[in-house]
Amino acid sequence: MPSLIRVLVAVGVLMTRAAAVASAQSAVPTPAADEDHAIVYELGWAGDYSVAEGFHAKGATFAFEVTPVKDRLELECGITAIRANGATETSVDLLFKKPWSLSRRVEFMAGVGPELIHATGAEAGTFWGLSAVGDFMFWPMKNLGCYLEPGYEATFRAGATRQGGALALGLIIGR
């Protein structure tokens, strides 16, 4: 598990530096109302559902995202832990998202990316998966808002593919 944390920290440092370089290289100033956040932090609740296992609602998630290509690409790196039936699944993912501004205060992003999952309990192990999400962000204030992120997950464990839904919602903080 400590190796997962090291990977998350390393990816976070690289993404933060990439955002700083991208924003420093911007030659055209934009109006303050149209400025994008250099980094957005997400903190919230997470749950997942599969036909085989049912709904698990005891989860938490933390993620951050940067925009290396304005209006084209956002990168999100996150960690989620969900507890159910005496076991915990912790996943680290990297999502590549396409953003759309629906209004000055509402954004939608569609994204896909790989994830690494570590499970404890009866089905302990580490395995890979893929995630696809739709991310709705609501910004009632310039740097504070909330998000709703429904998703689909496919995990590959011991030669079998498991599919299910995921849901996260919570607070977003922009800087």
N, C-alpha and C positions, 0 to 999 in steps of 0.2 A: 503494500500500500504506500509506503513512503516514496517509491519510485513514481507512482501516479502523481503525487503532489509535486515532485521535482519537475515532471513533464509539464504540468499545468503552470507552474511558476515560470519555467523557461519559455513556454509559448506566450505567456502574459507579458514577459519582459520584451520579447521580440515584437509582439503586436503593438505594445505601447510605444516602442522606439520607431516602428514603421509609421504609426499615426503622427508622431512628432515630426518625423522627416517629411511626410506628405503635407502636413499643415504648414511647415516652414517653407516648402517649395512653392506654395500657392502664390502666384504673382498677381492675381486679380482679387482685390478686396471685395468682399460681399457685404451687403447690408446686414446689420446686427440681427434683424428678424430672420434672415435666411441662413445664418451661421449654423453649421452642423456641430454637434458635440465631438470633441477629439476622442473621447472615450465614454461609453455608457456602461454603468454597472447595473446588474439585475440581481435582485434578492427576493426569493419567494418560496411559495409552497409548490410541491410537485406530487403528482400521482400518476399511476399507470394502470392499464387494463389489458388483459388478454382473455380469450375465451377459456383457455386451459386453467388460468390462475385467478381469474376474477379481477375485481378492482382493489387496488392498494392505494390508500390515501395518506399514509404517514411518510411524507417525503419533504425534502428541502432542496433548494437549488441556489447556486451562485454562478453568475456568468458575467463576462464583460465583452464588449464589442467595440471594434474600431472600423473606420471607413477608409480603406486605402485608395478606393476609386469612387469619388463622389457620384451619387445617383446610379452607380453601377454594381458596387460590391461592398458588402460589409462582412467582416469576419467576426464570428462569435466563438469564444472558448468558454466552456462551462463545466461545472461538476454538479452532479445530482446524487443524492443518497435517498433510497426508499427502503423502509423497514416493513417487513411482513412475515408472518409465520415463523418467527424466531430467526430470521435471516435478514441480511442487509445487502442490497445491490448498490454499488457505487459506480457511476459512469462518468467518464470524461469525454467530452465531444468537441469537435471543431466543425462549425457550420459555415458554409459559404452561402451568403444571402443576397438576394436582389431586392433593394428597397424601392418603395413607391410612396410618395407623399400624397395622402388623400386630402389633407387640408393643412393649415399651418400648425395644427395641434394633434393630428392623427397620421400615423405612418403604418404601412403594412409591408412586411417582408416575407418572401418565400425563400426557404433555404433547405439545403441538404448537406450531409457530411458524415464522416465516420465517427464511431465511438468505441471506446475501450471500456469494458465492464468487468468489475471484480465482484464476485458474489461470495458471501459467507454462508454458513449453515449447511443443510443437507446436500445442496447442490453447489458446493464451493468450487470456485475456479475463476479463471480469467479468460475472457473471450471477446470477440469483435462483434460489432453491429453497425447498422446504418440508420440514420435518423432523417426524417423529412418534416419540416415544420412550417406553419403559418404564424407569423408573429405580428400581433397588433399592439402598437404603442400609442398611448394617450398622454399628451403633455399639457395638462392644465396650467402648469408653470414652466418657465424657461428651462430649468434644470431638474425638475422633479415631476414624476408621473407614475403611471402604472402600465402593466403589460399583461396580455393574455396570449399564451402560446400553445395551441393544440398541435399535436404531432402524431406521426406514425413511426414505429420502430420495427426493424427486423434484426434479430440477433442470431448469431451462428455459434452453436454450442454442441460439441460432441457429434458432429455430423448432421445435426437437426437444425432447422430454421424455425424460430418462433417469431410470431408477428403480434403486434398489439398497438394500442393507442397510448398516448401520453398527453398530459396537460400540466402546464405550469402557469402560475399567475403571481403577481407581486409588484414590488416597488422598483422603479427605475430612477437612477440618478445620473445626470449628464454633467460632464466637465468639459 
